[in-house]
Amino acid sequence: MASKRVSVVVIGASHAGLGVSHKLLRQAPEASVTLIDPSDEYYFNIATPRFLVKPGSLPSSKYLYDIRETFNDYPSRSFTFVRGLVRSIDYSKKSVSVTTGESSSTESNAISVAFDYLVIASGSTTPATLGQGSLKLPFKATAFEDTRKAISEAQAKLLKATRIVIGGGGPLGVELAGELAEAPGSVKNITLVSKTGSLLEGATETVQRTAESILRRKNVEILKDVTVDQVTQDPKTEIWTVTLSTGQTITADEYISTTGVIPNNEFIPKSFLNQDGWVNVDEQLRVVEYGNSRSDTYALGDITCHPYRLLSRVAVQATTVASNIAASVRKNTRIAKYSAKAQKMMMVVPVGQSTGTGHLGGWTLWGCLVWFFKGKDFLTYEAPKFLRGKVQ
Ligand SMILES: Cc1cc2nc3c(=O)[nH]c(=O)nc-3n(C[C@H](O)[C@H](O)[C@H](O)COP(=O)(O)OP(=O)(O)OC[C@H]3O[C@@H](n4cnc5c(N)ncnc54)[C@H](O)[C@@H]3O)c2cc1C
């Protein structure tokens, strides 16, 4: 009689969930993986500052990919994709409850999926993605929403706007300002509001100064040491009023928030979460509950308590989780450990099509290198590798 296959359920089919699924299927063919996500397309959100602002710059085939197709090489009994949203985890039955289909609201079409091991890779979202106090821009995938429609609506709004305020002077705010300054259509009047005294907090001083000087050359107005205290939008005219900590108010066609990350944690037991809503994990990336590591549940990517929620951190985490589940399935005692500190600090920030700034460890990157690594196509050349779990 054939032995029962070990079932692994992975929640979230973005960079982290895809990475761990492929790596596990390659390492432990005796495992059977069920990957769950509300969308059956992989969204390479990293390139959003480019294609939302310059629609003609990248075809959708560079940032939207069919998920199922990339699993065709494995035996069919090894992999199942479920299009749906996980609503809850039931440890008494070792199963997750999933709402399937096109709608986010109906509970009637809920199914239950059993697991031996569970991997939480549900990531995060942003205020702008949800349209909370900001122009709605799909910086991340949104459950059950048509991503293509959200993209084309956002592109149309950005094309039309001439007066734009961006809240947040981090990498996304700087990248977006650089793209908008070169946007097609009428000349845009852009204000970037940074709550800190320099842009790109955490970068070296040289990098911070370079970002600022490129943006100023592109006529972006930069307000430093200023916070956005309130934003309102007139429902009739759709004009935004942005109130700053200085007391100044700015009216704009669009206000874009680039700050804040929100954990996708609605279905996760509260006992797994730290006070900010992120999943506690140990060095093996096993979920920690009441101070103890669970042997059946792992988490990786943005949803974990590790700071620096970055794509550049996801591949190593996926390798760690896949290796540890494979070892556990095979009763192997070799354990992989993840150390956030061991990963090199890096920041690569294109400021427009042809230049930018950044650093890799202590090395400052020249504008031409930033163009080469990221600016020319916003890393979309890497997307197929993330999609197939080929990044180490
Ligand atoms: C605009 C932007 C630009 C960025 N640029 C960079 C960059 O240049 N470099 C860099 O290193 N990082 C960058 N990042 C950060 C990077 O996007 C994240 O670190 C990365 O997306 C994390 O991947 P993830 O798979 O953990 O989570 P996510 O990408 O957030 O994906 C989570 C997935 O889980 C799904 N999901 C959520 N809840 C459920 C549920 N209940 N059931 C089923 N599925 C669910 C979601 O729909 C989604 O598909 C950027 C972020 C943004 C917003």
PDBQT file of the ligand as one rigid body, heavy atoms in Angstrom, charges set to zero:
ROOT
HETATM    1  C1  LIG A 401       5.451  49.420  -4.371  1.00  0.00    +0.000 C 
HETATM    2  C2  LIG A 401       6.439  48.553  -3.674  1.00  0.00    +0.000 A 
HETATM    3  C3  LIG A 401       7.723  48.442  -4.160  1.00  0.00    +0.000 A 
HETATM    4  C4  LIG A 401       8.641  47.611  -3.539  1.00  0.00    +0.000 A 
HETATM    5  N1  LIG A 401       9.917  47.558  -4.025  1.00  0.00    +0.000 NA
HETATM    6  C5  LIG A 401      10.822  46.753  -3.428  1.00  0.00    +0.000 A 
HETATM    7  C6  LIG A 401      12.157  46.686  -3.931  1.00  0.00    +0.000 A 
HETATM    8  O1  LIG A 401      12.510  47.389  -4.871  1.00  0.00    +0.000 OA
HETATM    9  N2  LIG A 401      13.019  45.828  -3.336  1.00  0.00    +0.000 N 
HETATM   10  C7  LIG A 401      12.664  45.036  -2.265  1.00  0.00    +0.000 A 
HETATM   11  O2  LIG A 401      13.497  44.274  -1.768  1.00  0.00    +0.000 OA
HETATM   12  N3  LIG A 401      11.396  45.075  -1.773  1.00  0.00    +0.000 NA
HETATM   13  C8  LIG A 401      10.474  45.908  -2.311  1.00  0.00    +0.000 A 
HETATM   14  N4  LIG A 401       9.190  45.967  -1.824  1.00  0.00    +0.000 N 
HETATM   15  C9  LIG A 401       8.792  45.040  -0.734  1.00  0.00    +0.000 C 
HETATM   16  C10 LIG A 401       8.241  43.722  -1.340  1.00  0.00    +0.000 C 
HETATM   17  O3  LIG A 401       7.154  43.998  -2.182  1.00  0.00    +0.000 OA
HETATM   18  C11 LIG A 401       7.797  42.767  -0.239  1.00  0.00    +0.000 C 
HETATM   19  O4  LIG A 401       8.857  42.526   0.637  1.00  0.00    +0.000 OA
HETATM   20  C12 LIG A 401       7.298  41.456  -0.847  1.00  0.00    +0.000 C 
HETATM   21  O5  LIG A 401       6.140  41.701  -1.614  1.00  0.00    +0.000 OA
HETATM   22  C13 LIG A 401       6.993  40.409   0.213  1.00  0.00    +0.000 C 
HETATM   23  O6  LIG A 401       6.501  39.275  -0.412  1.00  0.00    +0.000 OA
HETATM   24  P1  LIG A 401       5.500  38.269   0.331  1.00  0.00    +0.000 P 
HETATM   25  O7  LIG A 401       5.308  37.128  -0.614  1.00  0.00    +0.000 OA
HETATM   26  O8  LIG A 401       5.971  37.994   1.699  1.00  0.00    +0.000 OA
HETATM   27  O9  LIG A 401       4.138  39.091   0.529  1.00  0.00    +0.000 OA
HETATM   28  P2  LIG A 401       3.172  39.816  -0.485  1.00  0.00    +0.000 P 
HETATM   29  O10 LIG A 401       3.891  40.220  -1.720  1.00  0.00    +0.000 OA
HETATM   30  O11 LIG A 401       2.489  40.858   0.308  1.00  0.00    +0.000 OA
HETATM   31  O12 LIG A 401       2.126  38.696  -0.921  1.00  0.00    +0.000 OA
HETATM   32  C14 LIG A 401       1.230  38.095  -0.047  1.00  0.00    +0.000 C 
HETATM   33  C15 LIG A 401       0.274  37.219  -0.855  1.00  0.00    +0.000 C 
HETATM   34  O13 LIG A 401      -0.588  36.553   0.045  1.00  0.00    +0.000 OA
HETATM   35  C16 LIG A 401      -1.930  36.674  -0.404  1.00  0.00    +0.000 C 
HETATM   36  N5  LIG A 401      -2.824  36.597   0.742  1.00  0.00    +0.000 N 
HETATM   37  C17 LIG A 401      -3.010  37.515   1.735  1.00  0.00    +0.000 A 
HETATM   38  N6  LIG A 401      -3.934  37.080   2.596  1.00  0.00    +0.000 NA
HETATM   39  C18 LIG A 401      -4.336  35.859   2.165  1.00  0.00    +0.000 A 
HETATM   40  C19 LIG A 401      -5.286  34.913   2.638  1.00  0.00    +0.000 A 
HETATM   41  N7  LIG A 401      -6.010  35.127   3.736  1.00  0.00    +0.000 N 
HETATM   42  N8  LIG A 401      -5.461  33.778   1.927  1.00  0.00    +0.000 NA
HETATM   43  C20 LIG A 401      -4.739  33.527   0.794  1.00  0.00    +0.000 A 
HETATM   44  N9  LIG A 401      -3.819  34.405   0.304  1.00  0.00    +0.000 NA
HETATM   45  C21 LIG A 401      -3.628  35.543   0.976  1.00  0.00    +0.000 A 
HETATM   46  C22 LIG A 401      -1.955  38.048  -1.081  1.00  0.00    +0.000 C 
HETATM   47  O14 LIG A 401      -3.064  38.171  -1.956  1.00  0.00    +0.000 OA
HETATM   48  C23 LIG A 401      -0.604  38.044  -1.800  1.00  0.00    +0.000 C 
HETATM   49  O15 LIG A 401      -0.694  37.408  -3.049  1.00  0.00    +0.000 OA
HETATM   50  C24 LIG A 401       8.273  46.846  -2.399  1.00  0.00    +0.000 A 
HETATM   51  C25 LIG A 401       6.975  46.973  -1.874  1.00  0.00    +0.000 A 
HETATM   52  C26 LIG A 401       6.065  47.827  -2.490  1.00  0.00    +0.000 A 
HETATM   53  C27 LIG A 401       4.683  47.966  -1.914  1.00  0.00    +0.000 C 
ENDROOT
TORSDOF 0
